[in-house]
Amino acid sequence: MGCTPKTEKTLQSAAIPDTFVADHYTKKEVDIIMRDGIKLHTTIYTPKDKSIKYPILMQRTPYSSAPYGEGKMKTKISPNVHLMKEGNIVVYQDVRGRWMSEGVYDNMRAYIPNKKENQSDEVSDTYDTIDWLVKNVENNNGNVGTWGISYPGHYATISAIDAHPALKAASPQACIGDFFFDDFHHNGAFLLSYFRAIPLFGTYKDTPTDSAWYSLPEMKTQDQYQFFLDKGPLKNLNEYFQYDKLDVKTAENKDKIDDFFWKEIIEHPNYDSVWQSKGIIQHMDKVPSSVATMIVGGFFDAEDLYGPLETYKGIEKNGKENYNTLVFGPWDHGKWASSAVRNDVGNYYFGDSISLKFQKEIETKFFNHFLKGKGDKNSGLPEAYVFDSGKKEWKSYDAWPPNNMVKQDWFLSENQELTAAKKSKSAIKFISDIKRPVPYSEDIKTVFTPRKYMTDDQRFAARRPDVLVFETDVLTEDYTLAGDILAKLKVATTGTDADWIVKVVDVHPADAAENNDKMQDHLKMSNYHLMVRSEVMRGRFRNSFEHPEPFTPNKKTDVNIKLQDVFHTFKKGHKIQIQVQSTWFPLIDLNPQTYVDNIYKANEKDFKTQTHTVFTDSSIEFSVLK
């Protein structure tokens, strides 16, 4: 019997009461001693039914394993409700330096390949924890699985490196891969929109606590665009990271900074040894074939898109014998773990039960096969399970990108045309006014971290003079992109530095069905400009992220921008559009457009309006499914 979305949701929530965990599990809190003597606070949920042995499912997190204290229990545990109902030993651990664990936290703590005795990193902390659990938790079957979303996803990746023999399955989800390309940076540009999240990671603590020791900056506005425009250069934000000052107006020493993460960001503007050492995707050759991996991500994840894609590709490249599968759906950050029936990102609706299907048919099957079942490579799951965000349907492939993919170039031609062949060589100019940067969203808002812009209607941007638009004719047949996109720009600027932003947009037909009653009132699906993929390149890093260099004014210069993978069909009757711009505010910080050694320390006088040029031999290289 079919269920409407409403009744399906009601049935699902009615089936799992909030007392389920308390009714079926016992909770125990322990402090596990690491090899260097530091104690990590660990919470263990064990099924009350002792008639069978269970695998251990573990999540290590910087975001707290709360609730703390005897008798206080989470209402939901495990990656999903199916794994919770079936019964597993479920473990949550506060990582070193966070919440109730001892030690000092280091954001994206560097992996140490050849550790000396008693030397620790996150890899050894995970190993030591698993070792203790399999030896000390009653009724476990000797098999361990790890999972996590976002930062906990990073720790799931960590678990697979130099893995403990008991670790059989790891599912890094929306996992951070490298902090110079995920979250706070994109290709060297600073994600200014993450400003309020800085203290979460950079407020010092060296003693265990069960309550928050950090506070978020109080912006005292609902308009972040105007807030950051009024603030001016990045160094004017330093006062928000002086934690002994309650009122930022009284900050006397503008250079004093208490936040160690903010300090790290502003003192290391380039991809130097600090950032390189914190990257984890460089170590995917150390994932043994004894660990099955399932990498999960969202094609519209504003926070961690680079990480899961590069983690999957890194394991594929280095682990020829590894079981390694990729799942990517039409999700924003972590939405695949939602119990909601409806799946949309921002204003764009993708369908119903997409997340529920993943949890039941993919995630549960993965963990059960490797932790309770045969554990061989015949899991019944595809190598790549990906959602076509244009056709709105799942597809299975035995490789990602699919084997029948070819590269095709489209040229940014005159008269706003996107053409399959290169036409005449000419120069298209626009003024990049630092007093009127292009907004990344037309909403008036102040957000903790941005999300919905990934599917935002881009008409507002297309209608600005400082956004160049290139568009195909109406498509006469479907055109499917499956893989990464490379923008090969030929540009010039009157200044000595510039950012370059490229967006790939699906222009819907005028008669597109109005299928989303949750859409913002000012929008319509008619002619909707869906942003399929976008990326920025800070121009100074065009040749090297380690060694930035200025532009020579008015000199034609190559700037290549890799846009992360998509799986999207531009349907017959739609158009493919490319937008090129130089500001994206305040998603990213403003480039002064004159070269300075460190933008985080730039002065007001360094910021200058410039004229930029895009040449019509610029092209976009698509990965096209044949």
Secondary structure by P-SEA (a helix, b strand, c coil): ccccaaaaaaaaaaacccccccccbbbbbbbbbcccbbbbbbbbbbbccccbbbbbbbbbccccccccccccccccccccaaaaaaccbbbbbbcccccccccccccccccccccccccccaaaaaaaaaaaaaacccccccbbbbbbcaaaaaaaaaaaccccccccbbbbcccccccccccccccccccccccccccccccccccccccccccccccccccaaaaaaaaccccccccccccccccccccccccccccaaaaaaaacccccaaaaaaccccccccccccbbbbbbbbccccccaaaaaaaaaaaaacccccbbbbbbccccccccccccccccccccccccaaaaaaacccaaaaaaaaacccccccccccccccccccccbbbbbcccccccbbbbbbbbcccccccccccbbbbbbbbbccccccccccccccccccccccccccccccccccbbbbbcccccbbbbbcbbbbbbcccccccccbbbbbbbbbbbccccccccccccccccccccccccccccccccccccccbbbbcccccbbbbbbbbccccccccccbbbbbbbbcccccccccccccccccccccccccbbbbbbbbcccbbbbbbccc
